Structures are given as structure tokens and as C-alpha cells.
Amino acid sequence: MITQDRSAIMLATQIHQRQWKAVEKYDWEDMRSLYHPDYIYTDNTGTQFPETDTPVAVMRHLHTAFPDVRFSYQDFHSGKADTVSVVEVVCRGTHLGPLGDIPPTGRTVVSHACHVIEVRDRLIYRERDYFDTLSILRQIGAASGR
């Protein structure tokens, strides 16, 4: 049986919480400082990006489209030999800026997401985002359906 090191569990969770605090404060440099030199970001389509500018660009894009975005965290979970942290996030915001080619609609959006990080050498080594793009597009009126 593998024994769990409580400090490793707390480390992954603490790093994850610090990352989200940086996002909330628009502190992109603090966010970048948390990334491992061999960092890879995987977006919700499964595409991998081996550079730290991608997740920062994703968050900047989100903040531009939804400048009043607020995050609520359902829970932080740890696992995989205590080097992984998973958080369930609910994002709420008003579409007041462009979302790619879609002009602002003024509509409120609620989006559920799952965010996963893997820590190595006390830094974020891997990061994965899971969210429903179609739901967001439907809420702003850019896609039809239920």
C-alpha cells in the first residue's frame, strides 16, 4: 500500500489555489511563475501546447469577453500519488467584450468546468481544461439548441 504524504497533497492543492488567485487578480506574471520548464497545457479539445503563454492567453481572452467573470470553486481534490489537483469551477460573467469573432451580447453566462494540474518539482508540469464551449455559445446566442 502506498502511504500518502500529506504535505504533497497540500502542495498540489496550494499551488492550484495560488494559480486561481493569480487568475482572479489578473496577475499573469504570478501565473507564469508557477509553470515547470517542461510544462504542457492541454485545452478542452485535447490539443497540447508546450508553452506557458497559452494558458495566460486563454485567461486573458476569457477576461476580455467576460470582464466581470467570477469563479466559484466546488472543491479541490487530489490524487495520482498526491501530485495532482483537480478543481470543479463554476464561471459566471456577462458577455461584454468580443469572444473571438463574436461581438458582445450583454448576456449572462454560467459555465461549469473541470481544471486539472499535475505538479513536479513544486511547479505545474501539466495542466488540462475541460469545459463545454457549445453551452457558452448557446448562452450568448451564437449557437442554437438546448
Disulfide bonds with the S-S distance in Angstrom:
none
